[in-house]
């Protein structure tokens, strides 16, 4: 392999690594919403390019109110108790290993989940895949510090609304 071929392979690898390992990045002008759990708030940017159908359906569904509980098999993840039927059955920006700050949709159960640390999407039956459609852009540290207490505190009220 000559130097030019090596550079081309390296560019391809870097694009792959950026997308698969570091995740999708929101556009500077991305639509944003706030999510609040028991007074702790985060700002979330939609990933319209990576998950256009899920983002549009979720945006139309806002505002939302529910309760959040902690995932049992997935690691550092919480999810909204009430289903959010978006009408999107195809996976977009599909991930099994989600990253801190990822906002996910599970079309099988119409479930919205939020990853605040290390997580592997799982069900009692084994691995699962989610659509990652948003990412927390502000407030993740305080949010994570609260979420880690949810197994002890129990279900927590959650509100989701468009950022003004």
TABEL-V430764 format. One record per residue. SS is DSSP state (2 for helix, 1 for strand, 0 for the rest). PHI is phi in degrees with one decimal (* if undefined). PSI is psi in degrees with one decimal (NA if undefined). Layout:
SS;PHI;PSI
SS;PHI;PSI
This chain:
0;*;127.7
0;-86.0;175.0
2;-60.7;-40.7
2;-64.3;-43.7
2;-64.1;-40.5
2;-60.8;-42.4
2;-63.8;-40.1
2;-64.9;-43.2
2;-63.5;-42.3
2;-62.3;-41.0
2;-62.0;-43.6
2;-62.2;-44.9
2;-60.5;-45.1
2;-61.7;-40.4
2;-63.5;-44.8
2;-60.9;-48.4
2;-60.5;-45.7
2;-57.2;-47.7
2;-72.6;-45.8
2;-83.1;-36.9
2;-96.4;-43.6
2;-89.9;-15.6
0;87.9;173.5
0;-77.0;146.3
0;-109.2;141.6
0;-72.2;152.1
0;-70.1;152.1
0;-56.4;-32.0
0;-100.9;24.4
0;-60.3;146.5
0;-66.6;143.1
1;-128.8;151.7
1;-139.9;163.6
1;-110.8;146.1
1;-127.1;127.7
1;-124.4;130.4
1;-124.8;113.8
0;48.7;46.7
0;85.4;-6.6
1;-99.9;122.1
1;-115.8;145.2
1;-130.6;156.0
1;-103.9;135.4
1;-124.8;136.3
1;-104.6;135.8
1;-75.2;147.2
0;-102.8;68.2
0;-57.8;-36.6
0;-70.6;-39.1
0;-79.9;-32.0
0;-141.8;64.9
2;-62.0;-41.4
2;-69.4;-45.5
2;-64.3;-43.8
2;-59.5;-47.0
2;-64.5;-44.4
2;-65.3;-40.4
2;-64.9;-44.4
2;-57.8;-42.6
2;-67.3;-28.0
2;-77.2;-16.6
0;-70.8;147.7
0;-82.5;161.1
1;-129.7;146.8
1;-134.5;138.2
1;-163.3;-160.9
1;-126.5;147.6
1;-109.4;137.1
1;-127.0;165.3
1;-85.0;141.3
0;-65.8;149.5
0;-97.6;-28.2
0;-118.9;-9.4
0;-96.7;-10.0
1;99.9;-138.9
1;-79.9;75.9
1;-148.4;140.6
1;-119.3;164.2
1;-147.1;156.4
1;-78.6;133.0
0;-66.3;-43.8
0;-78.1;134.3
0;-62.3;148.6
0;-123.1;87.9
0;-72.3;104.7
0;-91.3;-13.8
0;76.4;13.8
0;-111.0;112.5
0;-98.2;-16.1
0;-85.2;142.2
0;-74.8;139.7
0;-129.4;140.2
0;49.9;48.9
1;-66.4;134.0
1;-142.8;142.6
0;-99.0;-46.9
1;-92.7;107.2
1;-96.7;157.1
0;-104.8;158.1
0;-54.7;128.4
0;95.7;-7.2
1;-71.7;137.1
1;-108.5;128.1
1;-125.6;156.5
1;-128.0;133.1
1;-109.0;106.1
0;-66.1;-23.9
0;-65.2;-33.0
0;-122.7;5.7
0;52.1;46.3
1;-111.2;136.1
1;-102.6;126.3
1;-127.3;155.1
1;-128.6;123.7
1;-93.8;127.3
1;-116.3;0.5
1;-161.9;-139.9
1;-81.2;125.2
1;-147.7;147.8
1;-130.3;111.0
0;-59.0;118.2
1;-142.5;155.8
1;-121.7;170.0
0;-56.9;-27.9
0;-82.7;-8.7
1;135.1;-160.3
1;-62.1;152.0
0;-141.2;160.3
0;-123.2;140.1
1;-123.5;158.4
1;-89.7;119.0
1;-90.4;117.6
1;-122.6;-2.8
1;-155.1;164.5
1;-143.6;139.9
1;-69.4;127.3
1;-108.6;-14.0
1;-153.1;129.9
0;96.8;11.2
2;-62.2;-40.6
2;-61.3;-49.6
2;-65.6;-39.8
2;-60.1;-47.2
2;-62.1;-40.3
2;-61.9;-32.5
2;-78.5;-44.8
2;-59.8;-35.1
0;-65.6;-17.9
0;-88.8;-12.0
2;-59.2;-34.7
2;-59.5;-29.3
2;-88.8;-41.6
2;-72.8;-30.3
0;91.3;-173.8
0;-53.7;136.3
1;-120.9;139.2
1;-65.8;139.2
1;-131.4;135.9
1;-124.6;142.5
1;-131.8;125.9
1;-147.8;156.9
1;-62.0;141.7
0;-73.9;137.5
0;-86.4;NA
